[in-house]
Amino acid sequence: MTITVRDNGIGIDQEYMNHISEMYYKANERSTGDGLGLYLVRKPVEKLNGALELKKILKVGTEVKITIPN
């Protein structure tokens, strides 16, 4: 099963992509969240032997792709 979510935010610079699913990590100062969202998604996905991919879409936002084996 694959779930893909895209947003229309400011995007995430490539240099921060490896850290974005860490607890309380924010890629920029303009973020209004707590830095927990992708961390809370990553943990159960890993327990299900799934994968979490992040992709910056230039001038559009960010795409998060969650893949869980059947």
WOGI-V378297 format. One record per helix or strand of 3 or more residues. SS is the DSSP state (A for helix, B for strand). FROM is the first residue (numbers start at 1). TO is the last residue. If there is no record, write none. Layout:
# WOGI-V378297
<<SS | FROM | TO> <SS | FROM | TO>>
This chain:
# WOGI-V378297
<<B | 2 | 6> <A | 14 | 16> <A | 37 | 47> <B | 51 | 57> <B | 61 | 67>>
